[in-house]
């Protein structure tokens, strides 16, 4: 098989493209979709900021839960809300904080707990675990968007100035906010730390004002505390109250939602001078731990105060589903005790931070999905572009919103499930890493915290199984499309580059490139097998030029999609060459890649004539299979994507 070209142009042995599609068309809908931001999992060079500035980027996700967490706590625990919240704070400070301190120590590039587990569990096991965790992460981030938009809509429709215009159009308003969020990302959105601070700081200040006013109201009315004590006495002694609080607090798990975001923003945290040249940037790790501690302390104080104030000041009928305080407990107090003008300011601030929390979640998914799936070969090429992915996420948001009817409480179970699975994975990853490092005591402690996360997760799933159902749907879709994409992309060249084992190999390489040899793949580099193959070729074919035999050894981890090849070249006494390639992810793809680098005169491929179905499965999962036909298929596909090349090698398919 041959093709003509006008001017020969030798390929560079270290920079050959790996088979990506040519540049997308620039006109029409397709051109517009591909003209957005390119999502590159290898992109780096983030501008860093002091940790106390990056804190607010975490805070828009973490602190925004104050918009709905107190109302959910009241609905779940009633008079026991402060007791259950105390357990949540204990788990935050004694559990989540040390766990994510360990994650920060080992995941300082912002990969989070998912990458930590991937590194601890290599191979297909690790890949499958990552896909499952991505399903739960997608649940977490998608529900963050839909729940935040729904709560923002709830604050808007309950506002006395807006209600006459909005009525009860909560679902329509939620969809409008989600559409606005997608529109911003379609245009192009860059997370701005300054904007996060502008959103979070006023919101926290307004919350402090409302809670301080609530404390003053309680201090002026001792009967409120007496009524609360009587409500607690009716539930039993302190032992019974503590037991009840321990059983109820899993329903308040939304108050743990900011830690995974805190780990993901690590690349933005400024460390010490010289951190970037160190294997582990101690300054960045230390400052990230300060960020996590500060966020946990701020949130703990606000959760304690809000649970106490809302429990004592909001009547039970008002915080029930459909009541004026449902999903907006602190906003209810702002309007009631500080007036409608201040309450409206509070509503606007709440809507703004809830919307920005959705933007943070959207940015998180746009960062997370391309980080893993393309590297695994488990994503179509359009995942590399922001606009198609944004539209897919918008469609998912719309479906989830309609399914839950934009109800905040109804979505809280799914949100908590996603958060808790990620925190459980972080605890398990930290425990495994510490055990591997011989820090047995710390490992046991992390396992104990993981057990608490597991209990909290199981309790949530039993109480509200919709979270697990939604996560399972996400997992099923991700696994299905990942498998289809891996199969579709399996005929790419799948090589990241070439490194020679020694200088002699690099010099011999120069003697064989640019149509000087005939390339012959062999299953073994044994001299007898090579002599037999050479005899067969010279008997049946008339050839000129020496033979270059290539033998490929595979990586132990066959689940990897891309790898850098190690190449050793030797010349035999009869003038033939032996090319020994190691670290390959797939034999056929590696032979095709090396063939394109060498540009041989002829390529002789053997056919095994074994069962095609079993060979296809061996190829997809082990990188082996019917090598000859696959090399031919891969090369033809690559040539179709690179039509500027002129002369191709003649290919001969031989029966082994």
Buried (B, 14 or more C-beta within 10 A) or exposed (E): EEEEEEEEEEBEBEEBEBBEEEEEEEEEEEEEBBBBBEBEBEEEEEEBBEBEBBBBBBBBBBBBBBBBBBBBBBBBBBBBBBBBBBBBBBBBBEBBBBBBBBBBBBBBEBBBBBBBBBBBBEEEEBBBBBBBBBBBBBBBBBBBBBBBBBBBBBBBBBBEEBEEEBEEBBBBBBBEBBBEBBEBBBEEBEBEBEBBBBBBBBBBEBBEBBBEBBBEBBEEEEEBEEEBEEBBEEBEEEEEBBEBBBBBBBBBBBBBBBBBBBBBBBBBBBBBEEBEEEEEBBBBBBBBBBBBBBBBBBBBEBBBBBBBBBBBBBEBEBBEEEBBBBBBBBBBBBBBBBEBEBBBBBBBBBBBBBBBBBBBBBBBBBBBBBBBBBBBBBBBBBBBBBBBBBBBBBEBBBEBBEBBEBBBBBBBBBBBBBBBBBBBBBBBBBBBBBBEEEBEEBBEBBBEBBEBBBBBBEBBBEEBBBBBBBBBBBBEEBBEBBEEBBBEBBBBBBBBBBEBEEEEBBEBBEBBBBBBBBBBBBBEBEEEBBEEBBEBBEEEEEBEBBBBBBBBEBBEEBBBBBBEBBBBBBBBEEEBBBBBBBBBBBBBBBBBBBBBBBBBBBBBBBBBEEEEEEBBEBBBEEBBBBBBBBBBBBBBBBBEEEEEBEBBBBBBEBEE
